[in-house]
Amino acid sequence: MRRCKGTYTKYNIEKRMYETHDFETGYFHQWGCNYEEFETGAGNYSVAIVELPTGEIVMPVADDIQFLEAEPKL
């Protein structure tokens, strides 16, 4: 898995709004696809599937992640 950093958006149920969160270290698994419904139909966009150090899986949009240099091998 490749290390990465970036930004993702998550819905806060208590506040009833989306919040943006930054992460300094994550582990990229693969690319995926997400969508958003509009009055005129669905809009598809690419996302990264990223595992955070806490084990949480997030899906930032493709242009909101940056790959980091590989960890040195021991």
Distance bins in CASP14 RR format, pairs under 12 A and 6 or more apart:
PFRMAT RR
TARGET T0000
AUTHOR 0000-0000-0000
RMODE 2
METHOD distances of the structure
MODEL  1
1 25 0 0 0 0 0 1 0 0 0 0 0
1 26 0 0 0 0 1 0 0 0 0 0 0
1 27 1 0 1 0 0 0 0 0 0 0 0
1 28 1 0 0 1 0 0 0 0 0 0 0
1 29 1 0 0 1 0 0 0 0 0 0 0
1 30 0 0 0 0 1 0 0 0 0 0 0
1 48 0 0 0 0 0 1 0 0 0 0 0
1 49 0 0 0 0 0 1 0 0 0 0 0
1 50 0 0 0 0 1 0 0 0 0 0 0
1 51 1 0 0 1 0 0 0 0 0 0 0
1 67 0 0 0 0 0 1 0 0 0 0 0
1 68 0 0 0 0 0 1 0 0 0 0 0
1 70 0 0 0 0 0 1 0 0 0 0 0
1 71 0 0 0 0 0 1 0 0 0 0 0
2 25 0 0 0 0 0 1 0 0 0 0 0
2 26 0 0 0 0 1 0 0 0 0 0 0
2 27 1 0 0 1 0 0 0 0 0 0 0
2 28 1 0 1 0 0 0 0 0 0 0 0
2 29 0 0 0 0 1 0 0 0 0 0 0
2 30 0 0 0 0 0 1 0 0 0 0 0
2 31 0 0 0 0 0 1 0 0 0 0 0
2 48 0 0 0 0 1 0 0 0 0 0 0
2 49 0 0 0 0 0 1 0 0 0 0 0
2 50 0 0 0 0 1 0 0 0 0 0 0
2 51 0 0 0 0 0 1 0 0 0 0 0
2 65 0 0 0 0 1 0 0 0 0 0 0
2 66 0 0 0 0 0 1 0 0 0 0 0
2 67 1 0 1 0 0 0 0 0 0 0 0
2 68 1 0 0 1 0 0 0 0 0 0 0
2 69 0 0 0 0 1 0 0 0 0 0 0
2 70 1 0 0 1 0 0 0 0 0 0 0
2 71 0 0 0 0 1 0 0 0 0 0 0
3 23 0 0 0 0 0 1 0 0 0 0 0
3 24 0 0 0 0 1 0 0 0 0 0 0
3 25 1 0 0 1 0 0 0 0 0 0 0
3 26 1 0 0 1 0 0 0 0 0 0 0
3 27 1 0 0 1 0 0 0 0 0 0 0
3 28 1 0 0 1 0 0 0 0 0 0 0
3 29 0 0 0 0 0 1 0 0 0 0 0
3 50 0 0 0 0 1 0 0 0 0 0 0
3 51 0 0 0 0 0 1 0 0 0 0 0
3 52 0 0 0 0 0 1 0 0 0 0 0
3 53 0 0 0 0 0 1 0 0 0 0 0
3 65 0 0 0 0 0 1 0 0 0 0 0
3 66 0 0 0 0 0 1 0 0 0 0 0
3 67 1 0 0 1 0 0 0 0 0 0 0
3 68 1 0 1 0 0 0 0 0 0 0 0
3 69 1 0 0 1 0 0 0 0 0 0 0
3 70 1 0 0 1 0 0 0 0 0 0 0
3 71 1 0 0 1 0 0 0 0 0 0 0
3 72 0 0 0 0 0 1 0 0 0 0 0
4 23 0 0 0 0 1 0 0 0 0 0 0
4 24 0 0 0 0 1 0 0 0 0 0 0
4 25 1 0 0 1 0 0 0 0 0 0 0
4 26 1 0 1 0 0 0 0 0 0 0 0
4 27 1 0 0 1 0 0 0 0 0 0 0
4 28 1 0 1 0 0 0 0 0 0 0 0
4 29 0 0 0 0 0 1 0 0 0 0 0
4 48 1 0 0 1 0 0 0 0 0 0 0
4 49 0 0 0 0 0 1 0 0 0 0 0
4 50 1 0 0 1 0 0 0 0 0 0 0
4 51 0 0 0 0 0 1 0 0 0 0 0
4 52 0 0 0 0 0 1 0 0 0 0 0
4 53 0 0 0 0 0 1 0 0 0 0 0
4 58 0 0 0 0 0 1 0 0 0 0 0
4 60 0 0 0 0 1 0 0 0 0 0 0
4 62 0 0 0 0 0 1 0 0 0 0 0
4 64 0 0 0 0 0 1 0 0 0 0 0
4 65 1 0 1 0 0 0 0 0 0 0 0
4 66 1 0 0 1 0 0 0 0 0 0 0
4 67 1 0 1 0 0 0 0 0 0 0 0
4 68 1 0 1 0 0 0 0 0 0 0 0
4 69 0 0 0 0 0 1 0 0 0 0 0
4 70 0 0 0 0 0 1 0 0 0 0 0
5 21 0 0 0 0 0 1 0 0 0 0 0
5 22 1 0 0 1 0 0 0 0 0 0 0
5 23 1 0 0 1 0 0 0 0 0 0 0
5 24 1 0 1 0 0 0 0 0 0 0 0
5 25 1 0 0 1 0 0 0 0 0 0 0
5 26 1 0 0 1 0 0 0 0 0 0 0
5 27 0 0 0 0 0 1 0 0 0 0 0
5 28 0 0 0 0 0 1 0 0 0 0 0
5 48 0 0 0 0 0 1 0 0 0 0 0
5 50 0 0 0 0 1 0 0 0 0 0 0
5 52 0 0 0 0 0 1 0 0 0 0 0
5 53 0 0 0 0 0 1 0 0 0 0 0
5 58 0 0 0 0 0 1 0 0 0 0 0
5 60 0 0 0 0 1 0 0 0 0 0 0
5 64 0 0 0 0 1 0 0 0 0 0 0
5 65 1 0 0 1 0 0 0 0 0 0 0
5 66 1 0 1 0 0 0 0 0 0 0 0
5 67 0 0 0 0 1 0 0 0 0 0 0
5 68 1 0 0 1 0 0 0 0 0 0 0
5 69 0 0 0 0 0 1 0 0 0 0 0
6 20 0 0 0 0 0 1 0 0 0 0 0
6 21 0 0 0 0 1 0 0 0 0 0 0
6 22 1 0 0 1 0 0 0 0 0 0 0
6 23 1 0 1 0 0 0 0 0 0 0 0
6 24 0 0 0 0 1 0 0 0 0 0 0
6 25 0 0 0 0 1 0 0 0 0 0 0
6 26 0 0 0 0 1 0 0 0 0 0 0
6 28 0 0 0 0 0 1 0 0 0 0 0
6 48 0 0 0 0 1 0 0 0 0 0 0
6 50 0 0 0 0 1 0 0 0 0 0 0
6 52 0 0 0 0 0 1 0 0 0 0 0
6 58 0 0 0 0 1 0 0 0 0 0 0
6 59 0 0 0 0 0 1 0 0 0 0 0
6 60 1 0 0 1 0 0 0 0 0 0 0
6 61 0 0 0 0 0 1 0 0 0 0 0
6 62 0 0 0 0 0 1 0 0 0 0 0
6 63 0 0 0 0 0 1 0 0 0 0 0
6 64 1 0 1 0 0 0 0 0 0 0 0
6 65 1 0 1 0 0 0 0 0 0 0 0
6 66 1 0 0 1 0 0 0 0 0 0 0
6 67 0 0 0 0 0 1 0 0 0 0 0
6 68 0 0 0 0 1 0 0 0 0 0 0
7 19 0 0 0 0 0 1 0 0 0 0 0
7 20 1 0 1 0 0 0 0 0 0 0 0
7 21 1 0 0 1 0 0 0 0 0 0 0
7 22 1 0 1 0 0 0 0 0 0 0 0
7 23 1 0 0 1 0 0 0 0 0 0 0
7 24 0 0 0 0 0 1 0 0 0 0 0
7 26 0 0 0 0 0 1 0 0 0 0 0
7 48 0 0 0 0 0 1 0 0 0 0 0
7 50 0 0 0 0 0 1 0 0 0 0 0
7 58 0 0 0 0 1 0 0 0 0 0 0
7 59 0 0 0 0 0 1 0 0 0 0 0
7 60 1 0 0 1 0 0 0 0 0 0 0
7 61 0 0 0 0 1 0 0 0 0 0 0
7 62 0 0 0 0 0 1 0 0 0 0 0
7 63 0 0 0 0 1 0 0 0 0 0 0
7 64 1 0 1 0 0 0 0 0 0 0 0
7 65 1 0 0 1 0 0 0 0 0 0 0
7 66 0 0 0 0 1 0 0 0 0 0 0
8 18 0 0 0 0 0 1 0 0 0 0 0
8 19 0 0 0 0 1 0 0 0 0 0 0
8 20 1 0 0 1 0 0 0 0 0 0 0
8 21 1 0 1 0 0 0 0 0 0 0 0
8 22 0 0 0 0 1 0 0 0 0 0 0
8 23 1 0 0 1 0 0 0 0 0 0 0
8 26 0 0 0 0 0 1 0 0 0 0 0
8 34 0 0 0 0 0 1 0 0 0 0 0
8 47 0 0 0 0 1 0 0 0 0 0 0
8 48 0 0 0 0 1 0 0 0 0 0 0
8 49 0 0 0 0 0 1 0 0 0 0 0
8 50 1 0 0 1 0 0 0 0 0 0 0
8 51 0 0 0 0 0 1 0 0 0 0 0
8 52 0 0 0 0 1 0 0 0 0 0 0
8 56 0 0 0 0 1 0 0 0 0 0 0
8 57 0 0 0 0 0 1 0 0 0 0 0
8 58 1 0 1 0 0 0 0 0 0 0 0
8 59 1 0 0 1 0 0 0 0 0 0 0
8 60 1 0 1 0 0 0 0 0 0 0 0
8 61 0 0 0 0 1 0 0 0 0 0 0
8 62 0 0 0 0 0 1 0 0 0 0 0
8 64 1 0 0 1 0 0 0 0 0 0 0
8 65 0 0 0 0 1 0 0 0 0 0 0
9 17 0 0 0 0 0 1 0 0 0 0 0
9 18 1 0 1 0 0 0 0 0 0 0 0
9 19 1 0 0 1 0 0 0 0 0 0 0
9 20 1 0 1 0 0 0 0 0 0 0 0
9 21 1 0 0 1 0 0 0 0 0 0 0
9 22 0 0 0 0 0 1 0 0 0 0 0
9 23 0 0 0 0 0 1 0 0 0 0 0
9 34 0 0 0 0 0 1 0 0 0 0 0
9 36 0 0 0 0 0 1 0 0 0 0 0
9 47 0 0 0 0 0 1 0 0 0 0 0
9 58 0 0 0 0 1 0 0 0 0 0 0
9 59 0 0 0 0 1 0 0 0 0 0 0
9 60 1 0 0 1 0 0 0 0 0 0 0
9 61 0 0 0 0 1 0 0 0 0 0 0
9 64 0 0 0 0 1 0 0 0 0 0 0
10 17 0 0 0 0 0 1 0 0 0 0 0
10 18 1 0 0 1 0 0 0 0 0 0 0
10 19 1 0 1 0 0 0 0 0 0 0 0
10 20 0 0 0 0 1 0 0 0 0 0 0
10 21 1 0 0 1 0 0 0 0 0 0 0
10 22 0 0 0 0 0 1 0 0 0 0 0
10 23 0 0 0 0 0 1 0 0 0 0 0
10 52 0 0 0 0 0 1 0 0 0 0 0
10 56 0 0 0 0 1 0 0 0 0 0 0
10 57 0 0 0 0 0 1 0 0 0 0 0
10 58 1 0 0 1 0 0 0 0 0 0 0
10 59 0 0 0 0 1 0 0 0 0 0 0
10 60 0 0 0 0 0 1 0 0 0 0 0
11 17 1 0 0 1 0 0 0 0 0 0 0
11 18 1 0 1 0 0 0 0 0 0 0 0
11 19 1 0 0 1 0 0 0 0 0 0 0
11 20 0 0 0 0 0 1 0 0 0 0 0
11 21 0 0 0 0 0 1 0 0 0 0 0
11 58 0 0 0 0 0 1 0 0 0 0 0
12 18 1 0 0 1 0 0 0 0 0 0 0
12 19 1 0 1 0 0 0 0 0 0 0 0
12 20 0 0 0 0 0 1 0 0 0 0 0
12 21 0 0 0 0 0 1 0 0 0 0 0
13 19 0 0 0 0 0 1 0 0 0 0 0
18 36 0 0 0 0 0 1 0 0 0 0 0
20 58 0 0 0 0 0 1 0 0 0 0 0
20 60 0 0 0 0 1 0 0 0 0 0 0
20 61 0 0 0 0 0 1 0 0 0 0 0
20 64 0 0 0 0 1 0 0 0 0 0 0
21 50 0 0 0 0 0 1 0 0 0 0 0
21 52 0 0 0 0 1 0 0 0 0 0 0
21 54 0 0 0 0 0 1 0 0 0 0 0
21 56 0 0 0 0 0 1 0 0 0 0 0
21 58 1 0 0 1 0 0 0 0 0 0 0
21 60 0 0 0 0 1 0 0 0 0 0 0
21 64 0 0 0 0 0 1 0 0 0 0 0
22 52 0 0 0 0 0 1 0 0 0 0 0
22 58 0 0 0 0 0 1 0 0 0 0 0
22 60 0 0 0 0 1 0 0 0 0 0 0
22 64 0 0 0 0 1 0 0 0 0 0 0
22 65 0 0 0 0 0 1 0 0 0 0 0
22 66 0 0 0 0 0 1 0 0 0 0 0
23 48 0 0 0 0 0 1 0 0 0 0 0
23 50 1 0 0 1 0 0 0 0 0 0 0
23 51 0 0 0 0 0 1 0 0 0 0 0
23 52 1 0 1 0 0 0 0 0 0 0 0
23 53 0 0 0 0 1 0 0 0 0 0 0
23 54 0 0 0 0 1 0 0 0 0 0 0
23 55 0 0 0 0 0 1 0 0 0 0 0
23 56 0 0 0 0 1 0 0 0 0 0 0
23 57 0 0 0 0 0 1 0 0 0 0 0
23 58 1 0 0 1 0 0 0 0 0 0 0
23 60 0 0 0 0 1 0 0 0 0 0 0
23 64 0 0 0 0 0 1 0 0 0 0 0
23 65 0 0 0 0 1 0 0 0 0 0 0
23 66 0 0 0 0 0 1 0 0 0 0 0
23 68 0 0 0 0 0 1 0 0 0 0 0
24 52 0 0 0 0 1 0 0 0 0 0 0
24 53 0 0 0 0 1 0 0 0 0 0 0
24 65 0 0 0 0 0 1 0 0 0 0 0
24 66 0 0 0 0 0 1 0 0 0 0 0
24 68 0 0 0 0 1 0 0 0 0 0 0
25 50 0 0 0 0 1 0 0 0 0 0 0
25 51 0 0 0 0 0 1 0 0 0 0 0
25 52 1 0 0 1 0 0 0 0 0 0 0
25 53 1 0 1 0 0 0 0 0 0 0 0
25 54 0 0 0 0 0 1 0 0 0 0 0
25 55 0 0 0 0 0 1 0 0 0 0 0
25 65 0 0 0 0 0 1 0 0 0 0 0
25 66 0 0 0 0 0 1 0 0 0 0 0
25 67 0 0 0 0 0 1 0 0 0 0 0
25 68 1 0 0 1 0 0 0 0 0 0 0
25 71 0 0 0 0 0 1 0 0 0 0 0
26 48 0 0 0 0 1 0 0 0 0 0 0
26 49 0 0 0 0 0 1 0 0 0 0 0
26 50 1 0 1 0 0 0 0 0 0 0 0
26 51 1 0 0 1 0 0 0 0 0 0 0
26 52 1 0 1 0 0 0 0 0 0 0 0
26 53 1 0 0 1 0 0 0 0 0 0 0
26 54 0 0 0 0 1 0 0 0 0 0 0
26 55 0 0 0 0 1 0 0 0 0 0 0
26 56 0 0 0 0 1 0 0 0 0 0 0
26 57 0 0 0 0 0 1 0 0 0 0 0
26 58 0 0 0 0 1 0 0 0 0 0 0
26 60 0 0 0 0 0 1 0 0 0 0 0
26 65 0 0 0 0 1 0 0 0 0 0 0
26 66 0 0 0 0 0 1 0 0 0 0 0
26 67 0 0 0 0 0 1 0 0 0 0 0
26 68 0 0 0 0 1 0 0 0 0 0 0
26 71 0 0 0 0 0 1 0 0 0 0 0
27 48 0 0 0 0 0 1 0 0 0 0 0
27 49 0 0 0 0 1 0 0 0 0 0 0
27 50 1 0 0 1 0 0 0 0 0 0 0
27 51 1 0 1 0 0 0 0 0 0 0 0
27 52 1 0 0 1 0 0 0 0 0 0 0
27 53 0 0 0 0 1 0 0 0 0 0 0
27 54 0 0 0 0 0 1 0 0 0 0 0
27 55 0 0 0 0 1 0 0 0 0 0 0
27 56 0 0 0 0 0 1 0 0 0 0 0
27 57 0 0 0 0 1 0 0 0 0 0 0
27 58 0 0 0 0 0 1 0 0 0 0 0
27 65 0 0 0 0 0 1 0 0 0 0 0
27 67 0 0 0 0 0 1 0 0 0 0 0
27 68 0 0 0 0 0 1 0 0 0 0 0
27 71 0 0 0 0 0 1 0 0 0 0 0
28 47 0 0 0 0 0 1 0 0 0 0 0
28 48 1 0 1 0 0 0 0 0 0 0 0
28 49 1 0 0 1 0 0 0 0 0 0 0
28 50 1 0 1 0 0 0 0 0 0 0 0
28 51 0 0 0 0 1 0 0 0 0 0 0
28 52 0 0 0 0 0 1 0 0 0 0 0
28 57 0 0 0 0 0 1 0 0 0 0 0
28 58 0 0 0 0 0 1 0 0 0 0 0
28 59 0 0 0 0 0 1 0 0 0 0 0
28 60 0 0 0 0 1 0 0 0 0 0 0
28 62 0 0 0 0 0 1 0 0 0 0 0
28 65 1 0 0 1 0 0 0 0 0 0 0
28 66 0 0 0 0 0 1 0 0 0 0 0
28 67 1 0 0 1 0 0 0 0 0 0 0
28 68 0 0 0 0 1 0 0 0 0 0 0
28 70 0 0 0 0 0 1 0 0 0 0 0
29 47 0 0 0 0 0 1 0 0 0 0 0
29 48 0 0 0 0 1 0 0 0 0 0 0
29 49 1 0 1 0 0 0 0 0 0 0 0
29 50 1 0 0 1 0 0 0 0 0 0 0
29 51 1 0 0 1 0 0 0 0 0 0 0
29 52 0 0 0 0 0 1 0 0 0 0 0
29 55 0 0 0 0 0 1 0 0 0 0 0
29 57 0 0 0 0 1 0 0 0 0 0 0
29 58 0 0 0 0 0 1 0 0 0 0 0
29 59 0 0 0 0 0 1 0 0 0 0 0
29 65 0 0 0 0 0 1 0 0 0 0 0
30 46 0 0 0 0 0 1 0 0 0 0 0
30 47 0 0 0 0 0 1 0 0 0 0 0
30 48 1 0 0 1 0 0 0 0 0 0 0
30 49 1 0 1 0 0 0 0 0 0 0 0
30 50 0 0 0 0 1 0 0 0 0 0 0
30 51 0 0 0 0 0 1 0 0 0 0 0
30 57 0 0 0 0 0 1 0 0 0 0 0
30 59 0 0 0 0 0 1 0 0 0 0 0
30 62 0 0 0 0 0 1 0 0 0 0 0
31 45 0 0 0 0 0 1 0 0 0 0 0
31 46 1 0 0 1 0 0 0 0 0 0 0
31 47 1 0 0 1 0 0 0 0 0 0 0
31 48 1 0 0 1 0 0 0 0 0 0 0
31 49 1 0 0 1 0 0 0 0 0 0 0
31 50 0 0 0 0 0 1 0 0 0 0 0
31 59 0 0 0 0 1 0 0 0 0 0 0
31 60 0 0 0 0 0 1 0 0 0 0 0
31 61 0 0 0 0 0 1 0 0 0 0 0
31 62 1 0 0 1 0 0 0 0 0 0 0
31 65 0 0 0 0 0 1 0 0 0 0 0
32 44 0 0 0 0 0 1 0 0 0 0 0
32 45 0 0 0 0 1 0 0 0 0 0 0
32 46 1 0 0 1 0 0 0 0 0 0 0
32 47 1 0 1 0 0 0 0 0 0 0 0
32 48 1 0 0 1 0 0 0 0 0 0 0
32 49 1 0 1 0 0 0 0 0 0 0 0
32 50 0 0 0 0 0 1 0 0 0 0 0
32 57 0 0 0 0 0 1 0 0 0 0 0
32 59 1 0 0 1 0 0 0 0 0 0 0
32 60 0 0 0 0 0 1 0 0 0 0 0
32 61 0 0 0 0 0 1 0 0 0 0 0
32 62 0 0 0 0 1 0 0 0 0 0 0
33 42 0 0 0 0 0 1 0 0 0 0 0
33 43 0 0 0 0 0 1 0 0 0 0 0
33 44 1 0 1 0 0 0 0 0 0 0 0
33 45 1 0 0 1 0 0 0 0 0 0 0
33 46 1 0 0 1 0 0 0 0 0 0 0
33 47 1 0 0 1 0 0 0 0 0 0 0
33 48 0 0 0 0 0 1 0 0 0 0 0
33 49 0 0 0 0 0 1 0 0 0 0 0
33 59 0 0 0 0 1 0 0 0 0 0 0
33 61 0 0 0 0 0 1 0 0 0 0 0
33 62 0 0 0 0 0 1 0 0 0 0 0
34 42 0 0 0 0 0 1 0 0 0 0 0
34 43 0 0 0 0 1 0 0 0 0 0 0
34 44 1 0 0 1 0 0 0 0 0 0 0
34 45 1 0 0 1 0 0 0 0 0 0 0
34 46 1 0 0 1 0 0 0 0 0 0 0
34 47 1 0 1 0 0 0 0 0 0 0 0
34 48 0 0 0 0 0 1 0 0 0 0 0
34 49 0 0 0 0 0 1 0 0 0 0 0
34 58 0 0 0 0 0 1 0 0 0 0 0
34 59 1 0 0 1 0 0 0 0 0 0 0
34 60 0 0 0 0 0 1 0 0 0 0 0
34 61 0 0 0 0 1 0 0 0 0 0 0
34 62 0 0 0 0 0 1 0 0 0 0 0
35 41 0 0 0 0 1 0 0 0 0 0 0
35 42 1 0 1 0 0 0 0 0 0 0 0
35 43 1 0 1 0 0 0 0 0 0 0 0
35 44 1 0 1 0 0 0 0 0 0 0 0
35 45 1 0 0 1 0 0 0 0 0 0 0
35 46 0 0 0 0 0 1 0 0 0 0 0
35 47 0 0 0 0 1 0 0 0 0 0 0
35 59 0 0 0 0 0 1 0 0 0 0 0
35 61 0 0 0 0 0 1 0 0 0 0 0
36 42 1 0 0 1 0 0 0 0 0 0 0
36 43 1 0 1 0 0 0 0 0 0 0 0
36 44 0 0 0 0 1 0 0 0 0 0 0
36 45 1 0 0 1 0 0 0 0 0 0 0
36 47 0 0 0 0 0 1 0 0 0 0 0
36 61 0 0 0 0 0 1 0 0 0 0 0
37 43 1 0 0 1 0 0 0 0 0 0 0
37 44 0 0 0 0 0 1 0 0 0 0 0
38 44 0 0 0 0 0 1 0 0 0 0 0
44 61 0 0 0 0 0 1 0 0 0 0 0
44 62 0 0 0 0 0 1 0 0 0 0 0
45 59 0 0 0 0 0 1 0 0 0 0 0
45 60 0 0 0 0 0 1 0 0 0 0 0
45 61 1 0 0 1 0 0 0 0 0 0 0
45 62 1 0 0 1 0 0 0 0 0 0 0
45 63 0 0 0 0 1 0 0 0 0 0 0
45 64 0 0 0 0 0 1 0 0 0 0 0
46 59 0 0 0 0 1 0 0 0 0 0 0
46 60 0 0 0 0 0 1 0 0 0 0 0
46 61 1 0 0 1 0 0 0 0 0 0 0
46 62 1 0 1 0 0 0 0 0 0 0 0
46 63 0 0 0 0 1 0 0 0 0 0 0
46 64 0 0 0 0 0 1 0 0 0 0 0
46 65 0 0 0 0 0 1 0 0 0 0 0
47 57 0 0 0 0 0 1 0 0 0 0 0
47 58 0 0 0 0 1 0 0 0 0 0 0
47 59 1 0 1 0 0 0 0 0 0 0 0
47 60 1 0 0 1 0 0 0 0 0 0 0
47 61 1 0 1 0 0 0 0 0 0 0 0
47 62 1 0 0 1 0 0 0 0 0 0 0
47 63 0 0 0 0 0 1 0 0 0 0 0
47 64 0 0 0 0 1 0 0 0 0 0 0
47 65 0 0 0 0 1 0 0 0 0 0 0
48 57 0 0 0 0 0 1 0 0 0 0 0
48 58 0 0 0 0 1 0 0 0 0 0 0
48 59 1 0 0 1 0 0 0 0 0 0 0
48 60 1 0 1 0 0 0 0 0 0 0 0
48 61 1 0 0 1 0 0 0 0 0 0 0
48 62 1 0 0 1 0 0 0 0 0 0 0
48 63 0 0 0 0 1 0 0 0 0 0 0
48 64 0 0 0 0 1 0 0 0 0 0 0
48 65 1 0 1 0 0 0 0 0 0 0 0
48 66 0 0 0 0 0 1 0 0 0 0 0
48 67 0 0 0 0 1 0 0 0 0 0 0
49 56 0 0 0 0 0 1 0 0 0 0 0
49 57 1 0 0 1 0 0 0 0 0 0 0
49 58 0 0 0 0 1 0 0 0 0 0 0
49 59 1 0 1 0 0 0 0 0 0 0 0
49 60 0 0 0 0 1 0 0 0 0 0 0
49 61 0 0 0 0 0 1 0 0 0 0 0
49 62 0 0 0 0 0 1 0 0 0 0 0
49 65 0 0 0 0 0 1 0 0 0 0 0
50 56 0 0 0 0 1 0 0 0 0 0 0
50 57 1 0 0 1 0 0 0 0 0 0 0
50 58 1 0 1 0 0 0 0 0 0 0 0
50 59 1 0 0 1 0 0 0 0 0 0 0
50 60 1 0 0 1 0 0 0 0 0 0 0
50 61 0 0 0 0 0 1 0 0 0 0 0
50 62 0 0 0 0 0 1 0 0 0 0 0
50 64 0 0 0 0 1 0 0 0 0 0 0
50 65 1 0 0 1 0 0 0 0 0 0 0
50 66 0 0 0 0 0 1 0 0 0 0 0
50 67 0 0 0 0 0 1 0 0 0 0 0
50 68 0 0 0 0 0 1 0 0 0 0 0
51 57 1 0 1 0 0 0 0 0 0 0 0
51 58 0 0 0 0 1 0 0 0 0 0 0
51 59 0 0 0 0 0 1 0 0 0 0 0
51 60 0 0 0 0 0 1 0 0 0 0 0
52 58 1 0 0 1 0 0 0 0 0 0 0
52 59 0 0 0 0 0 1 0 0 0 0 0
52 60 0 0 0 0 0 1 0 0 0 0 0
58 64 0 0 0 0 0 1 0 0 0 0 0
58 65 0 0 0 0 1 0 0 0 0 0 0
59 65 0 0 0 0 0 1 0 0 0 0 0
60 66 0 0 0 0 0 1 0 0 0 0 0
END
